[in-house]
Amino acid sequence: MQQTKAEAEEIKWEKVVYDQVQNSQPQDDDEEDMVDARCEFCHYMDPEFANEDNDALDLHYIHKCLMLTTCKGCSKIVEISKYANHLVTECEERDFFKQCIRCQAVLPAGD
């Protein structure tokens, strides 16, 4: 099975994030600065994140963070681990989703 360019790029990005997390043990003096330069969801570190005057962290959340996704109902950025709950309780379009009583999977309300 051959990978698409998008799949190959995603695998490459996952490896970059994994390598960053594995190699990102801060030194004692720099610990507080490094926490500010780290994504709170995937722990990816980038010195640009600590600069409050740029949008690097927001752009990371929207486009690159592997722990976040865009809600198909309301277009908000949501943690993947909380996505199902978001769809049925918080989403502005929650009336279009239902949760299976057996497996807890979230499905379109028409199914």
PEGI-V514965 format. One line per field, one symbol per residue. ss: DSSP state (A for helix, B for strand, O for the rest). A space follows every 50 residues. Layout:
ss->???
This chain:
ss->OOOOAAAAAAAAAAAAAAAAAAOOOOOOOOAAAAAAOBOOOOOOBOAAAA OOOOOAAAAAAAAAOOOBBBOOOOOOBBBAAAAAAAAAAAOOOAAABBBO OOOOOBBBOOO
